[in-house]
Amino acid sequence: MKHTFNASPQRVYQAWTDPKIMREFMCPGEVTLSQVEADVRVGGSFRIVMVQPDGEEFVARVIYREVVANERIVCTWS
């Protein structure tokens, strides 16, 4: 998948690697994040727990496959 954002490369990189900014970027609508963990390195991962307004939780985990600071992130999502 490829997507273009109206943001600097640094800001997009932070959205995928900085837990504070991930809380803003990874939450659609009224969803919040109760947990955010990030180990930003090839083979590392991030894990987020998304909570819907009704309390239902979803867990997402990403494995970083390629990381070039402020330029490129290749990852798998589950």
Backbone as numpy.savetxt, mean C-alpha at the origin, in Angstrom:
# Nx Ny Nz CAx CAy CAz Cx Cy Cz
-0.72 -4.45 -14.31 -1.57 -3.29 -14.31 -0.67 -2.07 -14.31
-1.06 -1.05 -15.00 -0.35 0.21 -15.02 -1.35 1.32 -14.78
-0.96 2.30 -13.96 -1.86 3.41 -13.65 -1.02 4.68 -13.52
-1.53 5.78 -14.02 -0.87 7.07 -13.90 -1.59 7.90 -12.85
-0.84 8.46 -11.90 -1.40 9.28 -10.84 -0.99 10.73 -11.04
-1.85 11.64 -10.64 -1.53 13.06 -10.68 -0.81 13.41 -9.38
0.41 12.88 -9.26 1.23 13.10 -8.07 2.69 12.89 -8.45
3.57 13.41 -7.63 4.99 13.23 -7.90 5.37 11.76 -7.71
6.42 11.31 -8.37 6.88 9.92 -8.16 7.19 9.64 -6.68
7.72 10.62 -5.97 8.02 10.45 -4.56 6.75 10.19 -3.75
5.71 10.94 -4.05 4.44 10.78 -3.31 3.80 9.42 -3.60
3.85 8.98 -4.83 3.30 7.66 -5.17 4.11 6.57 -4.49
5.43 6.70 -4.52 6.30 5.73 -3.85 5.96 5.65 -2.36
5.80 6.80 -1.71 5.44 6.83 -0.30 4.10 6.16 -0.04
3.17 6.32 -0.96 1.84 5.72 -0.79 1.90 4.20 -0.75
2.94 3.63 -1.33 3.12 2.16 -1.34 4.15 1.68 -0.33
4.81 2.61 0.40 5.90 2.19 1.28 5.86 2.80 2.68
5.20 3.92 2.89 5.19 4.61 4.17 3.86 4.35 4.87
3.87 3.63 6.01 2.61 3.29 6.67 1.69 4.48 6.95
2.23 5.65 7.30 1.38 6.82 7.56 0.62 7.23 6.31
1.32 7.26 5.19 0.68 7.69 3.94 -0.18 6.58 3.37
0.19 5.33 3.61 -0.64 4.21 3.17 -2.03 4.30 3.77
-2.12 4.80 4.99 -3.44 4.94 5.65 -4.35 5.87 4.86
-3.79 6.86 4.20 -4.59 7.78 3.38 -4.91 7.18 2.02
-3.93 6.56 1.41 -4.00 6.11 0.02 -4.77 4.79 -0.16
-4.65 3.88 0.78 -5.18 2.53 0.61 -6.63 2.35 1.06
-7.29 3.42 1.46 -8.63 3.31 2.02 -9.67 3.93 1.11
-10.44 3.10 0.41 -11.52 3.66 -0.40 -12.71 4.07 0.47
-13.29 5.21 0.16 -14.51 5.65 0.85 -14.34 5.74 2.36
-15.25 5.08 3.08 -15.26 5.14 4.54 -14.44 4.02 5.18
-13.71 3.27 4.39 -12.88 2.19 4.92 -11.70 2.80 5.67
-11.30 2.18 6.78 -10.13 2.60 7.54 -9.14 1.43 7.60
-7.93 1.73 7.98 -6.92 0.69 8.18 -6.67 0.53 9.67
-6.85 -0.67 10.18 -6.58 -0.90 11.60 -5.14 -1.33 11.82
-4.52 -1.92 10.80 -3.12 -2.34 10.90 -2.41 -2.07 9.59
-1.18 -1.60 9.69 -0.34 -1.38 8.51 1.08 -1.79 8.88
1.65 -2.70 8.11 3.03 -3.12 8.32 3.72 -3.07 6.96
4.94 -2.57 6.92 5.66 -2.50 5.64 7.14 -2.84 5.84
7.62 -3.79 5.05 9.02 -4.18 5.01 9.47 -3.97 3.57
9.92 -2.75 3.27 10.16 -2.32 1.90 11.54 -2.78 1.43
11.56 -3.92 0.78 12.76 -4.49 0.17 12.31 -5.61 -0.74
13.13 -5.99 -1.69 12.78 -7.10 -2.57 12.59 -8.34 -1.68
11.44 -8.98 -1.84 11.08 -10.12 -1.00 10.35 -9.74 0.26
10.38 -8.45 0.62 9.64 -7.96 1.78 8.17 -7.81 1.42
7.38 -7.38 2.38 5.95 -7.28 2.12 5.34 -6.12 2.89
4.12 -5.79 2.49 3.30 -4.98 3.38 2.00 -5.72 3.59
1.43 -5.49 4.74 0.17 -6.12 5.13 -0.70 -5.02 5.70
-1.94 -4.99 5.23 -2.90 -4.02 5.75 -4.18 -4.75 6.13
-4.82 -4.25 7.17 -6.13 -4.75 7.57 -7.11 -3.60 7.38
-8.02 -3.78 6.41 -9.02 -2.76 6.09 -10.30 -3.07 6.86
-10.91 -2.04 7.43 -12.14 -2.21 8.21 -13.24 -1.37 7.58
-14.34 -2.03 7.23 -15.50 -1.32 6.69 -16.30 -0.72 7.83
-17.18 0.25 7.55 -17.97 0.89 8.60 -18.78 -0.11 9.43
-19.18 -1.24 8.83 -19.94 -2.24 9.59 -19.06 -3.14 10.43
-17.72 -2.91 10.41 -16.79 -3.69 11.22 -16.16 -4.87 10.51
-16.65 -5.19 9.31 -16.07 -6.30 8.57 -14.64 -5.96 8.17
-13.72 -6.95 8.32 -12.32 -6.73 8.03 -11.87 -7.51 6.81
-10.94 -6.93 6.07 -10.29 -7.57 4.93 -8.78 -7.42 5.12
-8.06 -8.48 4.86 -6.60 -8.44 4.97 -6.01 -8.51 3.58
-5.08 -7.62 3.29 -4.37 -7.63 2.01 -2.88 -7.71 2.29
-2.19 -8.48 1.47 -0.74 -8.60 1.61 -0.10 -8.43 0.24
0.94 -7.64 0.21 1.69 -7.40 -1.02 3.13 -7.87 -0.80
3.67 -8.57 -1.77 5.08 -8.94 -1.75 5.80 -8.04 -2.75
6.81 -7.34 -2.28 7.60 -6.48 -3.16 8.54 -7.36 -4.01
8.42 -7.28 -5.32 9.27 -8.05 -6.24 10.42 -7.22 -6.79
10.19 -5.91 -6.93 11.23 -4.99 -7.39 10.97 -3.65 -6.72
12.01 -3.03 -6.18 11.87 -1.75 -5.49 13.02 -0.84 -5.92
12.67 0.26 -6.56 13.63 1.31 -6.91 13.03 2.59 -6.34
13.62 3.10 -5.28 13.05 4.24 -4.57 12.66 5.37 -5.51
11.42 5.83 -5.34 10.85 6.96 -6.08 10.74 6.75 -7.59
10.94 5.50 -8.06 10.86 5.23 -9.49 9.95 4.05 -9.84
10.09 2.96 -9.12 9.41 1.74 -9.58 9.16 0.78 -8.41
7.96 0.22 -8.41 7.62 -0.86 -7.48 6.90 -1.92 -8.30
7.39 -3.13 -8.20 6.72 -4.27 -8.80 6.34 -5.16 -7.63
5.07 -5.57 -7.59 4.62 -6.36 -6.45 3.48 -7.29 -6.84
3.25 -8.26 -5.97 2.09 -9.14 -6.10 1.13 -8.81 -4.95
-0.12 -8.97 -5.18 -1.16 -8.60 -4.21 -2.03 -9.81 -3.93
-2.28 -10.07 -2.66 -3.21 -11.16 -2.30 -4.06 -10.77 -1.12
